[in-house]
């Protein structure tokens, strides 16, 4: 699609969004506060589709991107209606921000590696944009794994980070031992929760240092687990057995079979 056709499509979506806002009873009723839950839902649907891109195809990813794009248009449409700002202001604002935060492209700064780019990015946020503190503007409403990852990244930006990624495995073993101790002694549940939290935080640190997104990695593991259990239950059913009424050892046999089949 050439530039003119692209601009025309974006303009048509802008017009369509405005018409829906004016004429659709459901759309008229929405506020930015009410619509944001749907925006988050679209983000997670996009994440799932990208993860399954090989089976669902690029057209599915394109469709989910469209759903998310509409969310941006709609939120800006509500603001324009209230005289706050419009989609053009949103576009202008992000352009200015991206130019400001990439002085190695649009200025005289040097940044030859992704790590140097991130350090420059964080320095600009603190200095040029007046954000105070090491952990400036990290939303506490983030999912837990994302919150942990962001806080670790901010600390790393000022040099407070592991020197060697494999060393984090020793920390994970240490935290695992502390969880085991709490379980063995039957201690306070709040203390156990703290130790489990420390263990999860260490695992997120390992993922971050290994350039693995912990949120997507955990979601992938959860979905694989669901698929394996469902496959195990189907296999048992095909043999006239009820997975729910089996003992754990029997269930494990079918689960491991499903796991091997999934990997194959």
C-alpha positions in Angstrom: 0.0 0.0 0.0 1.5 3.4 -1.0 1.6 6.4 1.3 -1.6 8.1 -0.1 -3.6 4.9 0.1 -2.3 4.4 3.7 -3.3 7.9 4.7 -6.7 7.4 3.1 -7.4 4.2 5.0 -6.4 5.9 8.3 -8.7 8.8 7.5 -11.6 6.5 6.7 -11.1 4.8 10.1 -11.2 8.2 11.7 -14.5 9.0 10.0 -16.0 5.6 10.8 -15.0 6.0 14.5 -16.7 9.3 14.7 -19.9 8.0 13.1 -20.0 5.0 15.5 -19.6 7.4 18.4 -22.5 9.6 17.1 -24.9 6.9 16.0 -24.4 3.7 18.0 -26.1 3.7 21.4 -23.5 1.5 22.9 -20.6 3.6 21.6 -22.3 6.8 22.7 -22.5 5.5 26.2 -18.8 4.7 26.6 -16.2 6.8 28.4 -12.4 6.4 28.4 -12.7 4.7 31.8 -15.2 2.2 30.6 -13.5 1.4 27.4 -10.0 0.8 28.8 -10.9 -2.7 30.0 -11.6 -3.6 26.3 -8.3 -2.0 25.3 -6.4 -4.3 27.7 -8.4 -7.3 26.4 -7.3 -6.5 22.9 -3.7 -6.3 23.9 -3.8 -9.7 25.4 -5.6 -11.1 22.4 -2.9 -9.6 20.2 -0.2 -11.2 22.4 -1.8 -14.6 22.1 -2.2 -14.3 18.3 1.5 -13.3 17.9 2.5 -16.3 20.0 0.4 -18.6 17.8 1.3 -16.8 14.6 2.7 -20.0 12.9 -0.6 -21.7 13.2 -3.1 -18.8 13.1 -1.3 -16.9 10.4 -0.3 -13.3 9.7 -3.8 -12.3 8.7 -5.0 -13.1 12.3 -2.2 -10.8 13.7 -3.2 -8.1 11.2 -6.8 -8.4 12.4 -5.9 -8.1 16.1 -3.7 -5.1 15.3 -6.7 -3.5 13.7 -8.8 -4.1 16.9 -6.1 -2.4 19.0 -5.8 0.5 16.5 -9.5 1.1 16.8 -9.1 1.3 20.5 -6.7 4.2 20.1 -8.9 5.9 17.6 -11.9 5.5 19.9 -10.2 6.8 23.0 -8.9 9.8 21.1 -12.4 10.4 19.7 -13.9 10.6 23.1 -11.3 13.1 24.2 -11.9 15.2 21.0 -15.6 15.3 21.8 -14.8 16.7 25.2 -12.4 19.4 23.7 -9.3 17.9 25.3 -7.2 16.7 22.4 -7.7 14.8 19.2 -6.0 12.0 17.2 -3.7 14.5 15.5 -2.5 15.7 18.9 -1.8 12.1 19.9 0.2 11.5 16.8 2.1 14.7 17.1 2.9 14.0 20.8 4.3 10.6 20.2 6.4 11.8 17.2 7.9 14.5 19.4 8.6 12.1 22.2 10.2 9.5 19.8 12.5 12.2 18.3 13.5 13.5 21.7 14.2 10.0 23.0 16.4 9.0 20.0 19.2 11.6 20.0 21.5 9.0 18.4 19.2 9.2 15.4 18.1 12.8 15.4 20.9 14.4 17.4 24.6 14.1 18.2 24.4 11.3 20.8 26.0 7.9 20.2 24.4 4.6 21.0 25.6 1.5 19.2 23.9 -1.2 21.2 20.4 -1.9 22.5 21.7 -1.5 26.1 23.2 1.9 25.3 19.9 3.0 23.7 18.0 2.0 26.8 20.3 3.8 29.1 20.0 7.0 27.0 16.2 6.5 27.0 16.0 6.3 30.8 18.4 9.2 31.2 16.2 11.4 29.0 13.1 10.4 31.0 14.8 11.4 34.2 16.6 14.6 33.1 14.9 16.1 30.0 11.4 15.1 31.0 11.7 15.8 34.7 10.8 12.4 36.0 12.2 12.0 39.5 13.7 9.0 41.1 15.0 5.7 39.8 11.6 4.1 39.5 9.8 7.1 38.0 6.3 6.5 36.6 6.2 2.7 36.9 2.4 2.0 37.2 1.7 -0.2 40.1 -1.3 -1.5 38.2 1.0 -3.5 35.9 0.7 -7.3 35.9 3.0 -8.6 38.6 5.6 -10.0 36.2 5.7 -6.8 34.1 6.0 -4.7 37.3 8.9 -6.7 38.5 10.6 -6.5 35.1 10.2 -2.8 34.8 11.5 -2.1 38.3 14.5 -4.4 37.6 15.1 -2.5 34.3 15.1 0.8 36.0 17.5 -0.4 38.7 19.8 -1.8 35.9 19.8 1.6 34.1 21.7 3.1 37.1 24.1 0.1 37.3 22.3 -1.9 40.0 22.2 -5.3 38.2 23.7 -8.7 38.0 27.1 -8.8 36.4 26.6 -12.4 35.1 23.3 -13.9 34.2 24.2 -17.5 35.4 24.7 -16.0 38.9 20.9 -15.5 39.1 20.5 -19.3 39.1 22.3 -19.4 42.4 19.9 -16.7 43.7 17.0 -18.9 42.5 18.4 -21.9 44.4 18.8 -19.7 47.5 15.2 -18.5 47.3 14.0 -22.0 46.7 15.8 -23.2 49.8 14.1 -20.5 51.8 10.7 -21.5 50.5 11.5 -25.1 51.3 12.5 -24.1 54.9 9.2 -22.3 55.4 7.2 -25.3 54.1 9.2 -27.7 56.3 8.8 -25.6 59.5 5.1 -24.9 58.8 5.8 -21.2 59.5 3.7 -18.1 59.1 1.8 -17.9 55.8 2.7 -14.3 55.3 6.4 -15.2 55.6 5.9 -18.0 53.1 4.2 -15.6 50.7 7.2 -13.3 51.0 9.6 -16.1 50.2 7.5 -17.3 47.3 7.4 -13.7 46.0 11.2 -13.4 46.3 11.6 -16.7 44.3 9.2 -15.4 41.6 11.1 -12.0 41.5 14.4 -13.9 41.0 12.9 -15.9 38.1 11.7 -12.7 36.5 15.2 -11.4 36.8 16.6 -14.4 35.0 14.1 -14.0 32.2 14.9 -10.3 31.8 18.6 -10.9 31.7 18.0 -13.7 29.2 15.9 -11.4 27.0 12.8 -13.6 27.6 9.5 -11.8 28.3 8.4 -13.3 31.6 4.7 -12.4 31.1 4.6 -14.1 27.7 6.7 -17.0 28.8 4.4 -17.7 31.8 1.3 -17.4 29.6 2.8 -19.8 27.2 3.6 -22.3 29.9 0.0 -22.0 31.3 -1.6 -22.5 27.9 0.7 -25.5 27.2 -0.3 -27.0 30.6 -4.0 -26.6 29.7 -3.5 -28.2 26.3 -1.7 -31.2 27.8 -4.2 -31.8 30.6 -7.1 -31.6 28.1 -5.3 -34.0 25.7 -4.6 -36.4 28.6 -8.3 -36.3 29.6 -9.3 -37.0 26.0 -6.9 -39.9 25.7 -8.2 -41.4 28.9 -11.8 -41.0 27.6 -10.9 -42.7 24.4 -10.0 -45.7 26.4 -13.3 -45.6 28.4 -11.7 -44.0 31.5 -12.5 -40.8 33.4 -9.4 -38.7 34.0 -11.1 -37.0 37.0 -11.5 -40.3 38.8 -8.0 -41.6 38.3 -5.3 -41.6 40.9 -2.4 -39.1 40.4 0.0 -41.8 39.2 -2.4 -42.8 36.5 -3.1 -39.2 35.5 0.6 -38.6 35.2 1.0 -41.4 32.7 -1.5 -39.8 30.4 -0.1 -36.3 31.0 3.4 -37.4 30.1 2.0 -39.1 27.0 0.2 -35.8 26.0 3.4 -33.9 26.7 5.5 -36.0 24.3 2.8 -35.8 21.7 2.6 -32.0 22.0 6.4 -31.7 21.6 6.3 -34.0 18.6 
